Each structure stands twice: as structure tokens, then as C-alpha cells.
Amino acid sequence: MKKMLPWLLTILLAITLIVIAAFLLMDKIFPKDTNDVNAAVQSVGTKYLTADEIVELTAEIAEIKTNLADPDYIVQIDFAFQLNSAKSKEAFEKIKEIKIKPIIIKTLADTKPEELNGANGKDQLSSKLVNLINKTLTEGKITQIEVTKFLLASM
């Protein structure tokens, strides 16, 4: 036991020093001063649009008919795309038939009929499309996609 006592004291001292060092470095690694983050969060405000502004910033793609991942099902769907500026809407209108519509068709082709059930399924499809389409836009971005017409039928 007497031979182990110095080893035990050394190990205990080492653990104590590690814990003290961890507490001292905690503020450096995880700063408590989050004023920059809090200021950024508080500066973000919700902008409410009037009906005229919504119409001005919204583009539509209608009558998309395609098969889903399950070839026994077909979907007919219309979308309304709200963009962040009138200039981005103009750019969107120019490329919607040649860039946007194929993205939608490919996304629907990889989607199972069960994934489109309910409001949650349509919201997931909308969020997936927002991410995919925003990557291809040359100007601005899509802020919201709404499903304006939806028909799912088995063949």
C-alpha cells in the first residue's frame, strides 16, 4: 500500500489539474458573450407583404402531370412560387420551362405516393423543391412554394 500511495497522489493531482484547466479554458472554447448572436437574431424581422406585393412576387407553374416513383401512380400538380424580388421573378419566368419544370418532374419521379400524403408531405416536397431550385436560380431566391392544385391517382 505504501508503494502505491505516491502513484495514487500523482494520479489524483493530474486529474485535478486537468479539471481546473478545463474550467479555465471553458470560457475560451464556449464564450458566454453571445451579444453578436443575440443582436443578429433580434435584427431579423418578419416582413409582411400586402396582397398586391404577393401577386407581384409570385410566379406559377400549372398542369404538371407525371408518374411517381411507383409507376402505378400519377400526379397532377400546380405550384405557386413566391420570390424575394420582382427582378428575381422576371428571371424565374424566363427559365421556368427549361430549368425549373425538369427539376420538379425529377423530384416527383423520385417521390413515393405515401410521401405526398397530408399537409406534411406537401410541405416536405415544397421545402425540397426550394432547396433544389434556389441552387439553379441566377438572381434572387424562392422564399415560399405553395401547392395550389394536387391530384394523385392510381392507374
C-alpha positions as CSV (number, residue, x, y, z in Angstrom):
1,M,0.0,0.0,0.0
2,K,2.9,2.4,0.8
3,K,4.3,1.8,-2.6
4,M,1.0,2.7,-4.3
5,L,0.4,5.9,-2.3
6,P,2.7,8.1,-4.4
7,W,1.1,6.8,-7.6
8,L,-2.4,7.5,-6.3
9,L,-1.4,11.0,-5.2
10,T,0.2,11.7,-8.6
11,I,-2.9,10.4,-10.5
12,L,-5.2,12.4,-8.2
13,L,-3.1,15.6,-8.7
14,A,-3.1,15.0,-12.5
15,I,-6.9,14.6,-12.6
16,T,-7.4,17.8,-10.5
17,L,-5.1,19.8,-12.8
18,I,-6.9,18.6,-15.9
19,V,-10.3,19.6,-14.4
20,I,-9.0,23.0,-13.4
21,A,-7.6,23.6,-16.9
22,A,-10.9,22.5,-18.4
23,F,-12.8,25.0,-16.4
24,L,-10.3,27.8,-17.2
25,L,-10.5,27.0,-20.9
26,M,-14.3,26.6,-20.9
27,D,-14.8,30.4,-21.5
28,K,-12.3,30.4,-24.4
29,I,-13.9,27.4,-26.1
30,F,-17.6,28.2,-25.3
31,P,-17.8,32.0,-24.8
32,K,-20.7,33.2,-22.7
33,D,-20.7,36.5,-24.6
34,T,-23.3,35.9,-27.2
35,N,-24.2,39.5,-27.8
36,D,-23.3,39.2,-31.5
37,V,-25.6,36.3,-32.0
38,N,-28.4,37.8,-29.9
39,A,-28.1,41.1,-31.9
40,A,-28.3,39.2,-35.1
41,V,-31.4,37.3,-34.0
42,Q,-33.1,40.4,-32.8
43,S,-32.3,42.3,-36.0
44,V,-34.1,39.7,-38.1
45,G,-37.7,40.9,-38.6
46,T,-40.7,39.4,-40.3
47,K,-41.7,41.3,-43.3
48,Y,-45.4,41.1,-44.0
49,L,-46.4,41.6,-47.6
50,T,-49.6,43.2,-48.9
51,A,-51.8,41.2,-51.3
52,D,-50.5,43.3,-54.3
53,E,-46.9,42.6,-53.3
54,I,-47.6,38.9,-53.1
55,V,-49.1,38.9,-56.5
56,E,-46.2,40.9,-57.9
57,L,-43.6,38.5,-56.5
58,T,-45.4,35.2,-57.3
59,A,-45.0,33.0,-60.4
60,E,-47.0,29.9,-61.2
61,I,-46.3,26.6,-62.9
62,A,-49.5,24.8,-63.8
63,E,-50.5,21.4,-65.0
64,I,-47.5,19.3,-64.2
65,K,-48.5,15.7,-64.9
66,T,-46.0,12.9,-64.2
67,N,-45.5,9.4,-62.8
68,L,-44.2,9.0,-59.3
69,A,-41.6,6.5,-58.1
70,D,-44.3,3.9,-58.0
71,P,-45.3,3.6,-61.7
72,D,-48.9,2.8,-60.8
73,Y,-49.5,6.3,-59.6
74,I,-49.7,9.6,-61.5
75,V,-49.8,13.1,-60.0
76,Q,-51.2,16.3,-61.4
77,I,-49.9,19.3,-59.5
78,D,-49.8,23.1,-59.7
79,F,-47.3,25.3,-57.9
80,A,-47.1,29.0,-56.9
81,F,-43.6,30.3,-56.3
82,Q,-43.0,33.4,-54.2
83,L,-39.7,35.1,-54.9
84,N,-37.9,37.7,-53.0
85,S,-37.9,40.5,-55.6
86,A,-39.6,41.5,-58.9
87,K,-36.2,41.1,-60.7
88,S,-35.9,37.5,-59.5
89,K,-39.4,36.8,-60.6
90,E,-38.6,38.0,-64.1
91,A,-35.5,35.8,-64.2
92,F,-37.6,32.9,-62.9
93,E,-40.2,33.4,-65.5
94,K,-37.6,33.1,-68.2
95,I,-36.2,29.8,-67.1
96,K,-39.2,28.1,-65.5
97,E,-40.0,25.9,-68.5
98,I,-36.4,24.9,-69.3
99,K,-34.8,24.7,-65.8
100,I,-37.5,24.6,-63.1
101,K,-40.0,22.3,-64.5
102,P,-37.5,19.5,-65.1
103,I,-36.3,19.8,-61.5
104,I,-39.9,19.4,-60.3
105,I,-40.5,16.4,-62.6
106,K,-37.3,14.7,-61.5
107,T,-38.2,15.3,-57.8
108,L,-41.7,13.9,-58.3
109,A,-40.3,10.9,-60.1
110,D,-38.2,10.0,-57.0
111,T,-41.1,10.5,-54.7
112,K,-43.4,7.7,-53.4
113,P,-47.1,8.3,-53.2
114,E,-47.1,7.8,-49.5
115,E,-44.6,10.7,-49.1
116,L,-47.2,13.1,-50.6
117,N,-50.0,12.3,-48.1
118,G,-51.3,15.1,-46.0
119,A,-50.1,18.6,-45.4
120,N,-46.8,17.4,-44.0
121,G,-46.0,15.5,-47.2
122,K,-46.7,18.5,-49.4
123,D,-44.6,20.8,-47.0
124,Q,-41.7,18.4,-47.3
125,L,-42.0,18.4,-51.1
126,S,-42.1,22.2,-51.1
127,S,-39.0,22.5,-48.9
128,K,-37.1,20.0,-51.0
129,L,-38.0,22.0,-54.1
130,V,-37.0,25.3,-52.5
131,N,-33.5,23.9,-51.8
132,L,-33.1,22.4,-55.3
133,I,-34.5,25.3,-57.3
134,N,-32.6,28.0,-55.3
135,K,-29.4,26.4,-56.4
136,T,-30.3,26.9,-60.1
137,L,-31.6,30.5,-59.9
138,T,-29.4,33.1,-61.4
139,E,-30.9,36.0,-59.5
140,G,-32.7,36.1,-56.1
141,K,-34.3,33.2,-54.4
142,I,-37.5,31.5,-53.7
143,T,-39.0,32.3,-50.3
144,Q,-42.0,30.1,-50.4
145,I,-43.6,27.4,-52.6
146,E,-47.3,26.6,-52.3
147,V,-49.1,23.7,-53.8
148,T,-52.2,25.2,-55.5
149,K,-53.7,22.1,-57.1
150,F,-53.0,18.5,-56.3
151,L,-54.4,15.3,-57.7
152,L,-53.0,11.9,-57.0
153,A,-54.5,8.9,-58.9
154,S,-53.6,5.3,-59.4
155,M,-53.6,3.9,-63.0
